[in-house]
Amino acid sequence: MKKVIALVVALVVLGAAPAVAHVTVTPGEVAAGSYVKLTFRVPNESPTERTVEIEVVFPEAATFRSVAVKPAPGWDHTVTRNGDVVTAVSWAGGEIGPDEFMEFDLSVGPVPEVDVLELKTLQTYSDGEVVRWIDPVVDGEDAPSHPAPRLVVTAGGGEAGGHGIDDGAAADGGSDGTETATFLALFLAGAALMTAVAALVMGRRALRR
């Protein structure tokens, strides 16, 4: 039985490995009109070479009025513009070794009113190889081998926080569900405590008998 469980776990891990190795962006879903922080996670897929440059290219639909780059230790970044429009951001000068990954952060906005934004990304290795994460993802079809990092854009949201990273709750103190989650956590903790006390009392009574 243990061998069967181990085999199942191994198959699940192997099946998930290609997806884990992809360059991805989070969050995967953003609201139109909002200012958001985007985190690009870049794993190094080569067993011998190092990643030495990353470039994120914005589609024509992503005409963000604001693009700010969070400095990544050991890396230099370059913002490419066409007039007032940012067309790409690149990082170079650092390295990502085998079995390592790095995260690169941008603050952008406002998010345009489109269905999907595909942020094509180029990953350059120390031997000169360039891996192009540019393939579109089509719903209902198998994922391509090198999918572009993808943002699904939802309606509404407004320009939360004015500029910079999305603040989450609105400035007027609107709830984002945190209060409900806190209440539920406290309720469950209280129930667990009452159960523990009841078990302790029952145990003492049993010992007295």
Stockholm file with secondary structure:
# STOCKHOLM 1.0

chainA/1-209         MKKVIALVVALVVLGAAPAVAHVTVTPGEVAAGSYVKLTFRVPNESPTERTVEIEVVFPEAATFRSVAVKPAPGWDHTVTRNGDVVTAVSWAGGEIGPDEFMEFDLSVGPVPEVDVLELKTLQTYSDGEVVRWIDPVVDGEDAPSHPAPRLVVTAGGGEAGGHGIDDGAAADGGSDGTETATFLALFLAGAALMTAVAALVMGRRALRR
#=GR chainA/1-209 SS CHHHHHHHHHHHHHHHHHHHHSCEEECSEEETTCCEEEEEEEECCCSSCCEEEEEEECCTTCCCSEEEECCCTTCEEEEEEETTEEEEEEEEEEEECTTCEEEEEEEEECCCSCSEEECEEEEEETTSCEEEECBCCCTTSCCCSSBCCEEEEESCCCSTTSSSSCCSSCTTCCCCSHHHHHHHHHHHHHHHHHHHHHHHHHHHHHHHC
#=GC SS_cons         CHHHHHHHHHHHHHHHHHHHHSCEEECSEEETTCCEEEEEEEECCCSSCCEEEEEEECCTTCCCSEEEECCCTTCEEEEEEETTEEEEEEEEEEEECTTCEEEEEEEEECCCSCSEEECEEEEEETTSCEEEECBCCCTTSCCCSSBCCEEEEESCCCSTTSSSSCCSSCTTCCCCSHHHHHHHHHHHHHHHHHHHHHHHHHHHHHHHC
//
